[in-house]
Amino acid sequence: MDNSTEIMDSHRMEALILEIKTRYKDRYIIFDVPALNVCSDPLILASHVDTIALVARAGYTTTEDITSGMALLKDKNILGIILNDSGIRRGWTY
């Protein structure tokens, strides 16, 4: 969206997030947003959420990407980093 930053930084978005947080106190609400180095939407949303989980794609996300992302979020509550698309198979698992 051309105006996604304005939408994410709007009072309506802030009110929506507050409504979701207060309505569903017994649940985790997860926002899937673009990469930190793609647009500013994640940084804006970060100021409205309780914690952040970074996602790193195996073989794609660099150490520099992770370091710069952590620096951008230095004052935020970072839960951790999730590694996806690893392709590691260790036999049968569930």
PDB file of N, CA, C and O in Angstrom:
ATOM      1  N   MET A   1       0.835  -1.185   0.000  1.00  0.00           N
ATOM      2  CA  MET A   1       0.000   0.000   0.000  1.00  0.00           C
ATOM      3  C   MET A   1       0.877   1.244   0.000  1.00  0.00           C
ATOM      4  O   MET A   1       1.884   1.318   0.704  1.00  0.00           O
ATOM      5  N   ASP A   2       0.483   2.186  -0.778  1.00  0.00           N
ATOM      6  CA  ASP A   2       1.269   3.415  -0.864  1.00  0.00           C
ATOM      7  C   ASP A   2       1.268   4.210   0.433  1.00  0.00           C
ATOM      8  O   ASP A   2       2.255   4.877   0.743  1.00  0.00           O
ATOM      9  N   ASN A   3       0.179   4.154   1.199  1.00  0.00           N
ATOM     10  CA  ASN A   3       0.073   4.955   2.411  1.00  0.00           C
ATOM     11  C   ASN A   3       0.079   4.104   3.679  1.00  0.00           C
ATOM     12  O   ASN A   3      -0.520   4.486   4.685  1.00  0.00           O
ATOM     13  N   SER A   4       0.740   2.970   3.638  1.00  0.00           N
ATOM     14  CA  SER A   4       0.726   2.060   4.791  1.00  0.00           C
ATOM     15  C   SER A   4       1.341   2.691   6.041  1.00  0.00           C
ATOM     16  O   SER A   4       0.882   2.432   7.153  1.00  0.00           O
ATOM     17  N   THR A   5       2.356   3.500   5.869  1.00  0.00           N
ATOM     18  CA  THR A   5       2.994   4.144   7.027  1.00  0.00           C
ATOM     19  C   THR A   5       2.012   5.067   7.733  1.00  0.00           C
ATOM     20  O   THR A   5       1.949   5.087   8.963  1.00  0.00           O
ATOM     21  N   GLU A   6       1.247   5.829   6.964  1.00  0.00           N
ATOM     22  CA  GLU A   6       0.250   6.717   7.560  1.00  0.00           C
ATOM     23  C   GLU A   6      -0.840   5.918   8.280  1.00  0.00           C
ATOM     24  O   GLU A   6      -1.310   6.320   9.344  1.00  0.00           O
ATOM     25  N   ILE A   7      -1.230   4.805   7.705  1.00  0.00           N
ATOM     26  CA  ILE A   7      -2.256   3.961   8.324  1.00  0.00           C
ATOM     27  C   ILE A   7      -1.723   3.354   9.626  1.00  0.00           C
ATOM     28  O   ILE A   7      -2.411   3.369  10.646  1.00  0.00           O
ATOM     29  N   MET A   8      -0.512   2.828   9.589  1.00  0.00           N
ATOM     30  CA  MET A   8       0.075   2.202  10.778  1.00  0.00           C
ATOM     31  C   MET A   8       0.288   3.212  11.898  1.00  0.00           C
ATOM     32  O   MET A   8       0.230   2.851  13.073  1.00  0.00           O
ATOM     33  N   ASP A   9       0.534   4.468  11.550  1.00  0.00           N
ATOM     34  CA  ASP A   9       0.825   5.502  12.536  1.00  0.00           C
ATOM     35  C   ASP A   9      -0.415   6.323  12.905  1.00  0.00           C
ATOM     36  O   ASP A   9      -0.296   7.374  13.536  1.00  0.00           O
ATOM     37  N   SER A  10      -1.589   5.852  12.520  1.00  0.00           N
ATOM     38  CA  SER A  10      -2.814   6.614  12.757  1.00  0.00           C
ATOM     39  C   SER A  10      -3.393   6.338  14.145  1.00  0.00           C
ATOM     40  O   SER A  10      -3.068   5.338  14.785  1.00  0.00           O
ATOM     41  N   HIS A  11      -4.243   7.235  14.586  1.00  0.00           N
ATOM     42  CA  HIS A  11      -4.944   7.050  15.862  1.00  0.00           C
ATOM     43  C   HIS A  11      -5.902   5.862  15.785  1.00  0.00           C
ATOM     44  O   HIS A  11      -6.138   5.180  16.782  1.00  0.00           O
ATOM     45  N   ARG A  12      -6.445   5.622  14.608  1.00  0.00           N
ATOM     46  CA  ARG A  12      -7.352   4.474  14.440  1.00  0.00           C
ATOM     47  C   ARG A  12      -6.609   3.157  14.643  1.00  0.00           C
ATOM     48  O   ARG A  12      -7.145   2.234  15.257  1.00  0.00           O
ATOM     49  N   MET A  13      -5.386   3.060  14.136  1.00  0.00           N
ATOM     50  CA  MET A  13      -4.600   1.839  14.327  1.00  0.00           C
ATOM     51  C   MET A  13      -4.244   1.672  15.794  1.00  0.00           C
ATOM     52  O   MET A  13      -4.327   0.569  16.334  1.00  0.00           O
ATOM     53  N   GLU A  14      -3.851   2.748  16.432  1.00  0.00           N
ATOM     54  CA  GLU A  14      -3.533   2.691  17.858  1.00  0.00           C
ATOM     55  C   GLU A  14      -4.761   2.245  18.658  1.00  0.00           C
ATOM     56  O   GLU A  14      -4.643   1.434  19.576  1.00  0.00           O
ATOM     57  N   ALA A  15      -5.929   2.770  18.313  1.00  0.00           N
ATOM     58  CA  ALA A  15      -7.168   2.378  18.991  1.00  0.00           C
ATOM     59  C   ALA A  15      -7.510   0.917  18.718  1.00  0.00           C
ATOM     60  O   ALA A  15      -7.973   0.211  19.613  1.00  0.00           O
ATOM     61  N   LEU A  16      -7.286   0.461  17.489  1.00  0.00           N
ATOM     62  CA  LEU A  16      -7.553  -0.939  17.145  1.00  0.00           C
ATOM     63  C   LEU A  16      -6.675  -1.877  17.963  1.00  0.00           C
ATOM     64  O   LEU A  16      -7.161  -2.867  18.509  1.00  0.00           O
ATOM     65  N   ILE A  17      -5.401  -1.570  18.046  1.00  0.00           N
ATOM     66  CA  ILE A  17      -4.484  -2.421  18.802  1.00  0.00           C
ATOM     67  C   ILE A  17      -4.847  -2.433  20.277  1.00  0.00           C
ATOM     68  O   ILE A  17      -4.817  -3.486  20.912  1.00  0.00           O
ATOM     69  N   LEU A  18      -5.187  -1.282  20.825  1.00  0.00           N
ATOM     70  CA  LEU A  18      -5.617  -1.213  22.224  1.00  0.00           C
ATOM     71  C   LEU A  18      -6.887  -2.031  22.441  1.00  0.00           C
ATOM     72  O   LEU A  18      -7.006  -2.738  23.442  1.00  0.00           O
ATOM     73  N   GLU A  19      -7.829  -1.940  21.516  1.00  0.00           N
ATOM     74  CA  GLU A  19      -9.062  -2.722  21.597  1.00  0.00           C
ATOM     75  C   GLU A  19      -8.765  -4.220  21.580  1.00  0.00           C
ATOM     76  O   GLU A  19      -9.316  -4.968  22.388  1.00  0.00           O
ATOM     77  N   ILE A  20      -7.915  -4.655  20.682  1.00  0.00           N
ATOM     78  CA  ILE A  20      -7.563  -6.077  20.587  1.00  0.00           C
ATOM     79  C   ILE A  20      -6.888  -6.541  21.880  1.00  0.00           C
ATOM     80  O   ILE A  20      -7.209  -7.606  22.408  1.00  0.00           O
ATOM     81  N   LYS A  21      -5.960  -5.742  22.381  1.00  0.00           N
ATOM     82  CA  LYS A  21      -5.228  -6.114  23.600  1.00  0.00           C
ATOM     83  C   LYS A  21      -6.152  -6.215  24.810  1.00  0.00           C
ATOM     84  O   LYS A  21      -5.978  -7.100  25.647  1.00  0.00           O
ATOM     85  N   THR A  22      -7.124  -5.326  24.909  1.00  0.00           N
ATOM     86  CA  THR A  22      -8.006  -5.351  26.077  1.00  0.00           C
ATOM     87  C   THR A  22      -9.124  -6.373  25.923  1.00  0.00           C
ATOM     88  O   THR A  22      -9.584  -6.925  26.923  1.00  0.00           O
ATOM     89  N   ARG A  23      -9.568  -6.638  24.717  1.00  0.00           N
ATOM     90  CA  ARG A  23     -10.648  -7.601  24.489  1.00  0.00           C
ATOM     91  C   ARG A  23     -10.166  -9.037  24.658  1.00  0.00           C
ATOM     92  O   ARG A  23     -10.907  -9.881  25.162  1.00  0.00           O
ATOM     93  N   TYR A  24      -8.955  -9.318  24.250  1.00  0.00           N
ATOM     94  CA  TYR A  24      -8.438 -10.690  24.246  1.00  0.00           C
ATOM     95  C   TYR A  24      -7.256 -10.818  25.200  1.00  0.00           C
ATOM     96  O   TYR A  24      -6.151 -11.145  24.769  1.00  0.00           O
ATOM     97  N   LYS A  25      -7.465 -10.571  26.457  1.00  0.00           N
ATOM     98  CA  LYS A  25      -6.384 -10.593  27.447  1.00  0.00           C
ATOM     99  C   LYS A  25      -5.768 -11.975  27.631  1.00  0.00           C
ATOM    100  O   LYS A  25      -4.616 -12.087  28.050  1.00  0.00           O
ATOM    101  N   ASP A  26      -6.515 -13.016  27.325  1.00  0.00           N
ATOM    102  CA  ASP A  26      -6.033 -14.376  27.538  1.00  0.00           C
ATOM    103  C   ASP A  26      -5.419 -14.984  26.272  1.00  0.00           C
ATOM    104  O   ASP A  26      -5.196 -16.194  26.219  1.00  0.00           O
ATOM    105  N   ARG A  27      -5.145 -14.171  25.263  1.00  0.00           N
ATOM    106  CA  ARG A  27      -4.621 -14.670  23.992  1.00  0.00           C
ATOM    107  C   ARG A  27      -3.393 -13.878  23.569  1.00  0.00           C
ATOM    108  O   ARG A  27      -3.140 -12.768  24.038  1.00  0.00           O
ATOM    109  N   TYR A  28      -2.646 -14.489  22.671  1.00  0.00           N
ATOM    110  CA  TYR A  28      -1.516 -13.799  22.057  1.00  0.00           C
ATOM    111  C   TYR A  28      -1.967 -13.310  20.687  1.00  0.00           C
ATOM    112  O   TYR A  28      -2.525 -14.077  19.902  1.00  0.00           O
ATOM    113  N   ILE A  29      -1.731 -12.065  20.409  1.00  0.00           N
ATOM    114  CA  ILE A  29      -2.065 -11.476  19.114  1.00  0.00           C
ATOM    115  C   ILE A  29      -0.750 -11.277  18.364  1.00  0.00           C
ATOM    116  O   ILE A  29       0.162 -10.617  18.864  1.00  0.00           O
ATOM    117  N   ILE A  30      -0.658 -11.845  17.173  1.00  0.00           N
ATOM    118  CA  ILE A  30       0.579 -11.782  16.395  1.00  0.00           C
ATOM    119  C   ILE A  30       0.337 -10.967  15.132  1.00  0.00           C
ATOM    120  O   ILE A  30      -0.592 -11.241  14.372  1.00  0.00           O
ATOM    121  N   PHE A  31       1.179  -9.967  14.917  1.00  0.00           N
ATOM    122  CA  PHE A  31       1.138  -9.161  13.708  1.00  0.00           C
ATOM    123  C   PHE A  31       2.294  -9.598  12.815  1.00  0.00           C
ATOM    124  O   PHE A  31       3.450  -9.578  13.238  1.00  0.00           O
ATOM    125  N   ASP A  32       1.991  -9.984  11.603  1.00  0.00           N
ATOM    126  CA  ASP A  32       3.002 -10.356  10.622  1.00  0.00           C
ATOM    127  C   ASP A  32       3.250  -9.127   9.748  1.00  0.00           C
ATOM    128  O   ASP A  32       2.383  -8.724   8.973  1.00  0.00           O
ATOM    129  N   VAL A  33       4.426  -8.540   9.877  1.00  0.00           N
ATOM    130  CA  VAL A  33       4.735  -7.297   9.171  1.00  0.00           C
ATOM    131  C   VAL A  33       5.942  -7.491   8.254  1.00  0.00           C
ATOM    132  O   VAL A  33       6.677  -8.467   8.402  1.00  0.00           O
ATOM    133  N   PRO A  34       6.151  -6.581   7.318  1.00  0.00           N
ATOM    134  CA  PRO A  34       7.313  -6.683   6.426  1.00  0.00           C
ATOM    135  C   PRO A  34       8.632  -6.603   7.201  1.00  0.00           C
ATOM    136  O   PRO A  34       8.661  -6.245   8.378  1.00  0.00           O
ATOM    137  N   ALA A  35       9.685  -6.936   6.529  1.00  0.00           N
ATOM    138  CA  ALA A  35      11.021  -6.890   7.127  1.00  0.00           C
ATOM    139  C   ALA A  35      11.380  -5.461   7.530  1.00  0.00           C
ATOM    140  O   ALA A  35      10.938  -4.494   6.911  1.00  0.00           O
ATOM    141  N   LEU A  36      12.187  -5.354   8.575  1.00  0.00           N
ATOM    142  CA  LEU A  36      12.606  -4.043   9.085  1.00  0.00           C
ATOM    143  C   LEU A  36      13.347  -3.214   8.046  1.00  0.00           C
ATOM    144  O   LEU A  36      13.263  -1.986   8.050  1.00  0.00           O
ATOM    145  N   ASN A  37      14.069  -3.882   7.160  1.00  0.00           N
ATOM    146  CA  ASN A  37      14.865  -3.147   6.173  1.00  0.00           C
ATOM    147  C   ASN A  37      14.082  -2.845   4.888  1.00  0.00           C
ATOM    148  O   ASN A  37      14.648  -2.329   3.924  1.00  0.00           O
ATOM    149  N   VAL A  38      12.779  -3.165   4.873  1.00  0.00           N
ATOM    150  CA  VAL A  38      11.956  -2.937   3.687  1.00  0.00           C
ATOM    151  C   VAL A  38      11.145  -1.643   3.798  1.00  0.00           C
ATOM    152  O   VAL A  38      11.056  -0.873   2.842  1.00  0.00           O
ATOM    153  N   CYS A  39      10.561  -1.416   4.967  1.00  0.00           N
ATOM    154  CA  CYS A  39       9.761  -0.207   5.172  1.00  0.00           C
ATOM    155  C   CYS A  39       9.719   0.121   6.667  1.00  0.00           C
ATOM    156  O   CYS A  39      10.229  -0.638   7.490  1.00  0.00           O
ATOM    157  N   SER A  40       9.114   1.243   7.004  1.00  0.00           N
ATOM    158  CA  SER A  40       9.097   1.677   8.400  1.00  0.00           C
ATOM    159  C   SER A  40       7.888   1.156   9.183  1.00  0.00           C
ATOM    160  O   SER A  40       7.791   1.408  10.384  1.00  0.00           O
ATOM    161  N   ASP A  41       6.981   0.449   8.549  1.00  0.00           N
ATOM    162  CA  ASP A  41       5.781  -0.059   9.226  1.00  0.00           C
ATOM    163  C   ASP A  41       6.085  -0.857  10.492  1.00  0.00           C
ATOM    164  O   ASP A  41       5.430  -0.640  11.511  1.00  0.00           O
ATOM    165  N   PRO A  42       7.054  -1.772  10.465  1.00  0.00           N
ATOM    166  CA  PRO A  42       7.339  -2.539  11.690  1.00  0.00           C
ATOM    167  C   PRO A  42       7.809  -1.663  12.851  1.00  0.00           C
ATOM    168  O   PRO A  42       7.482  -1.932  14.007  1.00  0.00           O
ATOM    169  N   LEU A  43       8.568  -0.628  12.548  1.00  0.00           N
ATOM    170  CA  LEU A  43       9.046   0.268  13.611  1.00  0.00           C
ATOM    171  C   LEU A  43       7.901   1.050  14.237  1.00  0.00           C
ATOM    172  O   LEU A  43       7.882   1.276  15.447  1.00  0.00           O
ATOM    173  N   ILE A  44       6.963   1.453  13.422  1.00  0.00           N
ATOM    174  CA  ILE A  44       5.793   2.162  13.935  1.00  0.00           C
ATOM    175  C   ILE A  44       4.955   1.230  14.793  1.00  0.00           C
ATOM    176  O   ILE A  44       4.549   1.601  15.895  1.00  0.00           O
ATOM    177  N   LEU A  45       4.692   0.028  14.305  1.00  0.00           N
ATOM    178  CA  LEU A  45       3.895  -0.941  15.049  1.00  0.00           C
ATOM    179  C   LEU A  45       4.585  -1.344  16.348  1.00  0.00           C
ATOM    180  O   LEU A  45       3.916  -1.635  17.340  1.00  0.00           O
ATOM    181  N   ALA A  46       5.899  -1.364  16.351  1.00  0.00           N
ATOM    182  CA  ALA A  46       6.661  -1.766  17.540  1.00  0.00           C
ATOM    183  C   ALA A  46       6.360  -0.902  18.750  1.00  0.00           C
ATOM    184  O   ALA A  46       6.496  -1.358  19.885  1.00  0.00           O
ATOM    185  N   SER A  47       5.954   0.333  18.524  1.00  0.00           N
ATOM    186  CA  SER A  47       5.654   1.208  19.650  1.00  0.00           C
ATOM    187  C   SER A  47       4.295   0.910  20.285  1.00  0.00           C
ATOM    188  O   SER A  47       3.975   1.458  21.340  1.00  0.00           O
ATOM    189  N   HIS A  48       3.499   0.055  19.659  1.00  0.00           N
ATOM    190  CA  HIS A  48       2.164  -0.262  20.153  1.00  0.00           C
ATOM    191  C   HIS A  48       2.033  -1.673  20.726  1.00  0.00           C
ATOM    192  O   HIS A  48       1.004  -2.002  21.316  1.00  0.00           O
ATOM    193  N   VAL A  49       3.043  -2.498  20.565  1.00  0.00           N
ATOM    194  CA  VAL A  49       2.937  -3.900  20.993  1.00  0.00           C
ATOM    195  C   VAL A  49       3.765  -4.143  22.254  1.00  0.00           C
ATOM    196  O   VAL A  49       4.634  -3.347  22.612  1.00  0.00           O
ATOM    197  N   ASP A  50       3.473  -5.263  22.918  1.00  0.00           N
ATOM    198  CA  ASP A  50       4.150  -5.579  24.172  1.00  0.00           C
ATOM    199  C   ASP A  50       5.531  -6.187  23.972  1.00  0.00           C
ATOM    200  O   ASP A  50       6.451  -5.919  24.744  1.00  0.00           O
ATOM    201  N   THR A  51       5.672  -6.998  22.944  1.00  0.00           N
ATOM    202  CA  THR A  51       6.958  -7.651  22.691  1.00  0.00           C
ATOM    203  C   THR A  51       7.094  -7.946  21.204  1.00  0.00           C
ATOM    204  O   THR A  51       6.114  -7.912  20.460  1.00  0.00           O
ATOM    205  N   ILE A  52       8.319  -8.235  20.781  1.00  0.00           N
ATOM    206  CA  ILE A  52       8.615  -8.443  19.369  1.00  0.00           C
ATOM    207  C   ILE A  52       9.421  -9.729  19.216  1.00  0.00           C
ATOM    208  O   ILE A  52      10.351  -9.993  19.978  1.00  0.00           O
ATOM    209  N   ALA A  53       9.045 -10.516  18.222  1.00  0.00           N
ATOM    210  CA  ALA A  53       9.829 -11.687  17.841  1.00  0.00           C
ATOM    211  C   ALA A  53      10.331 -11.445  16.420  1.00  0.00           C
ATOM    212  O   ALA A  53       9.537 -11.270  15.495  1.00  0.00           O
ATOM    213  N   LEU A  54      11.631 -11.436  16.254  1.00  0.00           N
ATOM    214  CA  LEU A  54      12.210 -11.276  14.927  1.00  0.00           C
ATOM    215  C   LEU A  54      12.220 -12.630  14.229  1.00  0.00           C
ATOM    216  O   LEU A  54      12.374 -13.669  14.872  1.00  0.00           O
ATOM    217  N   VAL A  55      12.057 -12.611  12.921  1.00  0.00           N
ATOM    218  CA  VAL A  55      12.090 -13.847  12.139  1.00  0.00           C
ATOM    219  C   VAL A  55      13.256 -13.760  11.173  1.00  0.00           C
ATOM    220  O   VAL A  55      13.386 -12.785  10.433  1.00  0.00           O
ATOM    221  N   ALA A  56      14.105 -14.782  11.181  1.00  0.00           N
ATOM    222  CA  ALA A  56      15.248 -14.854  10.280  1.00  0.00           C
ATOM    223  C   ALA A  56      15.082 -16.072   9.384  1.00  0.00           C
ATOM    224  O   ALA A  56      14.796 -17.167   9.867  1.00  0.00           O
ATOM    225  N   ARG A  57      15.255 -15.888   8.109  1.00  0.00           N
ATOM    226  CA  ARG A  57      15.137 -16.984   7.145  1.00  0.00           C
ATOM    227  C   ARG A  57      16.512 -17.605   6.916  1.00  0.00           C
ATOM    228  O   ARG A  57      17.460 -16.917   6.535  1.00  0.00           O
ATOM    229  N   ALA A  58      16.607 -18.888   7.148  1.00  0.00           N
ATOM    230  CA  ALA A  58      17.885 -19.597   6.987  1.00  0.00           C
ATOM    231  C   ALA A  58      18.402 -19.441   5.557  1.00  0.00           C
ATOM    232  O   ALA A  58      17.657 -19.596   4.590  1.00  0.00           O
ATOM    233  N   GLY A  59      19.688 -19.134   5.448  1.00  0.00           N
ATOM    234  CA  GLY A  59      20.312 -19.005   4.139  1.00  0.00           C
ATOM    235  C   GLY A  59      19.966 -17.714   3.415  1.00  0.00           C
ATOM    236  O   GLY A  59      20.397 -17.512   2.281  1.00  0.00           O
ATOM    237  N   TYR A  60      19.202 -16.846   4.043  1.00  0.00           N
ATOM    238  CA  TYR A  60      18.780 -15.602   3.397  1.00  0.00           C
ATOM    239  C   TYR A  60      19.071 -14.385   4.280  1.00  0.00           C
ATOM    240  O   TYR A  60      19.707 -13.428   3.837  1.00  0.00           O
ATOM    241  N   THR A  61      18.603 -14.428   5.529  1.00  0.00           N
ATOM    242  CA  THR A  61      18.823 -13.322   6.457  1.00  0.00           C
ATOM    243  C   THR A  61      20.276 -13.349   6.917  1.00  0.00           C
ATOM    244  O   THR A  61      20.765 -14.377   7.386  1.00  0.00           O
ATOM    245  N   THR A  62      20.948 -12.242   6.784  1.00  0.00           N
ATOM    246  CA  THR A  62      22.362 -12.183   7.158  1.00  0.00           C
ATOM    247  C   THR A  62      22.522 -11.774   8.623  1.00  0.00           C
ATOM    248  O   THR A  62      21.592 -11.267   9.249  1.00  0.00           O
ATOM    249  N   THR A  63      23.711 -12.006   9.145  1.00  0.00           N
ATOM    250  CA  THR A  63      24.031 -11.557  10.496  1.00  0.00           C
ATOM    251  C   THR A  63      23.904 -10.039  10.586  1.00  0.00           C
ATOM    252  O   THR A  63      23.462  -9.509  11.605  1.00  0.00           O
ATOM    253  N   GLU A  64      24.288  -9.348   9.528  1.00  0.00           N
ATOM    254  CA  GLU A  64      24.168  -7.890   9.498  1.00  0.00           C
ATOM    255  C   GLU A  64      22.704  -7.456   9.553  1.00  0.00           C
ATOM    256  O   GLU A  64      22.379  -6.462  10.202  1.00  0.00           O
ATOM    257  N   ASP A  65      21.810  -8.202   8.870  1.00  0.00           N
ATOM    258  CA  ASP A  65      20.376  -7.892   8.926  1.00  0.00           C
ATOM    259  C   ASP A  65      19.864  -8.006  10.361  1.00  0.00           C
ATOM    260  O   ASP A  65      19.113  -7.152  10.832  1.00  0.00           O
ATOM    261  N   ILE A  66      20.273  -9.053  11.039  1.00  0.00           N
ATOM    262  CA  ILE A  66      19.835  -9.273  12.418  1.00  0.00           C
ATOM    263  C   ILE A  66      20.398  -8.186  13.333  1.00  0.00           C
ATOM    264  O   ILE A  66      19.679  -7.632  14.164  1.00  0.00           O
ATOM    265  N   THR A  67      21.672  -7.888  13.177  1.00  0.00           N
ATOM    266  CA  THR A  67      22.313  -6.861  14.001  1.00  0.00           C
ATOM    267  C   THR A  67      21.666  -5.497  13.792  1.00  0.00           C
ATOM    268  O   THR A  67      21.394  -4.783  14.758  1.00  0.00           O
ATOM    269  N   SER A  68      21.421  -5.133  12.545  1.00  0.00           N
ATOM    270  CA  SER A  68      20.811  -3.824  12.281  1.00  0.00           C
ATOM    271  C   SER A  68      19.361  -3.789  12.766  1.00  0.00           C
ATOM    272  O   SER A  68      18.894  -2.755  13.244  1.00  0.00           O
ATOM    273  N   GLY A  69      18.648  -4.907  12.647  1.00  0.00           N
ATOM    274  CA  GLY A  69      17.284  -4.976  13.159  1.00  0.00           C
ATOM    275  C   GLY A  69      17.236  -4.834  14.665  1.00  0.00           C
ATOM    276  O   GLY A  69      16.383  -4.129  15.204  1.00  0.00           O
ATOM    277  N   MET A  70      18.148  -5.502  15.340  1.00  0.00           N
ATOM    278  CA  MET A  70      18.227  -5.388  16.804  1.00  0.00           C
ATOM    279  C   MET A  70      18.568  -3.953  17.210  1.00  0.00           C
ATOM    280  O   MET A  70      18.056  -3.453  18.212  1.00  0.00           O
ATOM    281  N   ALA A  71      19.418  -3.300  16.449  1.00  0.00           N
ATOM    282  CA  ALA A  71      19.780  -1.911  16.755  1.00  0.00           C
ATOM    283  C   ALA A  71      18.578  -0.977  16.572  1.00  0.00           C
ATOM    284  O   ALA A  71      18.378  -0.059  17.367  1.00  0.00           O
ATOM    285  N   LEU A  72      17.791  -1.210  15.538  1.00  0.00           N
ATOM    286  CA  LEU A  72      16.598  -0.393  15.315  1.00  0.00           C
ATOM    287  C   LEU A  72      15.586  -0.554  16.436  1.00  0.00           C
ATOM    288  O   LEU A  72      14.826   0.366  16.736  1.00  0.00           O
ATOM    289  N   LEU A  73      15.580  -1.725  17.050  1.00  0.00           N
ATOM    290  CA  LEU A  73      14.616  -2.033  18.107  1.00  0.00           C
ATOM    291  C   LEU A  73      15.253  -2.020  19.491  1.00  0.00           C
ATOM    292  O   LEU A  73      14.743  -2.661  20.410  1.00  0.00           O
ATOM    293  N   LYS A  74      16.351  -1.304  19.650  1.00  0.00           N
ATOM    294  CA  LYS A  74      17.140  -1.365  20.880  1.00  0.00           C
ATOM    295  C   LYS A  74      16.364  -1.016  22.145  1.00  0.00           C
ATOM    296  O   LYS A  74      16.689  -1.524  23.218  1.00  0.00           O
ATOM    297  N   ASP A  75      15.353  -0.169  22.046  1.00  0.00           N
ATOM    298  CA  ASP A  75      14.577   0.220  23.220  1.00  0.00           C
ATOM    299  C   ASP A  75      13.293  -0.582  23.370  1.00  0.00           C
ATOM    300  O   ASP A  75      12.468  -0.265  24.227  1.00  0.00           O
ATOM    301  N   LYS A  76      13.110  -1.606  22.561  1.00  0.00           N
ATOM    302  CA  LYS A  76      11.883  -2.407  22.576  1.00  0.00           C
ATOM    303  C   LYS A  76      12.128  -3.740  23.268  1.00  0.00           C
ATOM    304  O   LYS A  76      13.269  -4.180  23.415  1.00  0.00           O
ATOM    305  N   ASN A  77      11.050  -4.370  23.687  1.00  0.00           N
ATOM    306  CA  ASN A  77      11.108  -5.671  24.343  1.00  0.00           C
ATOM    307  C   ASN A  77      11.150  -6.764  23.274  1.00  0.00           C
ATOM    308  O   ASN A  77      10.122  -7.101  22.687  1.00  0.00           O
ATOM    309  N   ILE A  78      12.330  -7.313  23.026  1.00  0.00           N
ATOM    310  CA  ILE A  78      12.506  -8.346  22.006  1.00  0.00           C
ATOM    311  C   ILE A  78      12.466  -9.714  22.672  1.00  0.00           C
ATOM    312  O   ILE A  78      13.296 -10.029  23.525  1.00  0.00           O
ATOM    313  N   LEU A  79      11.495 -10.518  22.273  1.00  0.00           N
ATOM    314  CA  LEU A  79      11.320 -11.855  22.820  1.00  0.00           C
ATOM    315  C   LEU A  79      12.442 -12.788  22.374  1.00  0.00           C
ATOM    316  O   LEU A  79      12.956 -13.582  23.162  1.00  0.00           O
ATOM    317  N   GLY A  80      12.811 -12.683  21.108  1.00  0.00           N
ATOM    318  CA  GLY A  80      13.861 -13.537  20.578  1.00  0.00           C
ATOM    319  C   GLY A  80      13.831 -13.536  19.062  1.00  0.00           C
ATOM    320  O   GLY A  80      13.183 -12.702  18.430  1.00  0.00           O
ATOM    321  N   ILE A  81      14.551 -14.494  18.498  1.00  0.00           N
ATOM    322  CA  ILE A  81      14.641 -14.625  17.044  1.00  0.00           C
ATOM    323  C   ILE A  81      14.156 -16.013  16.663  1.00  0.00           C
ATOM    324  O   ILE A  81      14.576 -17.013  17.246  1.00  0.00           O
ATOM    325  N   ILE A  82      13.271 -16.063  15.682  1.00  0.00           N
ATOM    326  CA  ILE A  82      12.737 -17.327  15.172  1.00  0.00           C
ATOM    327  C   ILE A  82      13.449 -17.638  13.864  1.00  0.00           C
ATOM    328  O   ILE A  82      13.487 -16.798  12.965  1.00  0.00           O
ATOM    329  N   LEU A  83      14.009 -18.825  13.750  1.00  0.00           N
ATOM    330  CA  LEU A  83      14.658 -19.254  12.507  1.00  0.00           C
ATOM    331  C   LEU A  83      13.657 -20.093  11.729  1.00  0.00           C
ATOM    332  O   LEU A  83      13.166 -21.105  12.229  1.00  0.00           O
ATOM    333  N   ASN A  84      13.356 -19.677  10.510  1.00  0.00           N
ATOM    334  CA  ASN A  84      12.444 -20.473   9.695  1.00  0.00           C
ATOM    335  C   ASN A  84      13.113 -20.899   8.397  1.00  0.00           C
ATOM    336  O   ASN A  84      14.184 -20.412   8.036  1.00  0.00           O
ATOM    337  N   ASP A  85      12.458 -21.815   7.712  1.00  0.00           N
ATOM    338  CA  ASP A  85      12.913 -22.320   6.412  1.00  0.00           C
ATOM    339  C   ASP A  85      14.313 -22.932   6.488  1.00  0.00           C
ATOM    340  O   ASP A  85      15.119 -22.783   5.569  1.00  0.00           O
ATOM    341  N   SER A  86      14.591 -23.624   7.599  1.00  0.00           N
ATOM    342  CA  SER A  86      15.940 -24.165   7.791  1.00  0.00           C
ATOM    343  C   SER A  86      16.222 -25.376   6.915  1.00  0.00           C
ATOM    344  O   SER A  86      17.371 -25.621   6.547  1.00  0.00           O
ATOM    345  N   GLY A  87      15.197 -26.128   6.582  1.00  0.00           N
ATOM    346  CA  GLY A  87      15.399 -27.300   5.739  1.00  0.00           C
ATOM    347  C   GLY A  87      16.072 -28.460   6.446  1.00  0.00           C
ATOM    348  O   GLY A  87      16.363 -29.473   5.812  1.00  0.00           O
ATOM    349  N   ILE A  88      16.327 -28.342   7.739  1.00  0.00           N
ATOM    350  CA  ILE A  88      16.979 -29.418   8.498  1.00  0.00           C
ATOM    351  C   ILE A  88      15.958 -30.506   8.768  1.00  0.00           C
ATOM    352  O   ILE A  88      14.876 -30.239   9.290  1.00  0.00           O
ATOM    353  N   ARG A  89      16.304 -31.722   8.413  1.00  0.00           N
ATOM    354  CA  ARG A  89      15.443 -32.878   8.661  1.00  0.00           C
ATOM    355  C   ARG A  89      16.212 -33.894   9.483  1.00  0.00           C
ATOM    356  O   ARG A  89      17.314 -34.296   9.108  1.00  0.00           O
ATOM    357  N   ARG A  90      15.648 -34.306  10.585  1.00  0.00           N
ATOM    358  CA  ARG A  90      16.322 -35.275  11.447  1.00  0.00           C
ATOM    359  C   ARG A  90      15.456 -36.499  11.653  1.00  0.00           C
ATOM    360  O   ARG A  90      15.274 -36.953  12.783  1.00  0.00           O
ATOM    361  N   GLY A  91      14.933 -37.025  10.593  1.00  0.00           N
ATOM    362  CA  GLY A  91      14.088 -38.202  10.721  1.00  0.00           C
ATOM    363  C   GLY A  91      12.678 -37.818  11.109  1.00  0.00           C
ATOM    364  O   GLY A  91      12.250 -36.685  10.893  1.00  0.00           O
ATOM    365  N   TRP A  92      11.972 -38.748  11.673  1.00  0.00           N
ATOM    366  CA  TRP A  92      10.575 -38.536  12.025  1.00  0.00           C
ATOM    367  C   TRP A  92      10.439 -37.661  13.245  1.00  0.00           C
ATOM    368  O   TRP A  92      11.046 -37.940  14.279  1.00  0.00           O
ATOM    369  N   THR A  93       9.653 -36.605  13.145  1.00  0.00           N
ATOM    370  CA  THR A  93       9.358 -35.751  14.273  1.00  0.00           C
ATOM    371  C   THR A  93       7.914 -35.304  14.199  1.00  0.00           C
ATOM    372  O   THR A  93       7.248 -35.480  13.178  1.00  0.00           O
ATOM    373  N   TYR A  94       7.445 -34.737  15.262  1.00  0.00           N
ATOM    374  CA  TYR A  94       6.088 -34.161  15.234  1.00  0.00           C
ATOM    375  C   TYR A  94       6.055 -32.868  15.986  1.00  0.00           C
ATOM    376  O   TYR A  94       5.004 -32.233  16.076  1.00  0.00           O
TER     377      TYR A  94
END
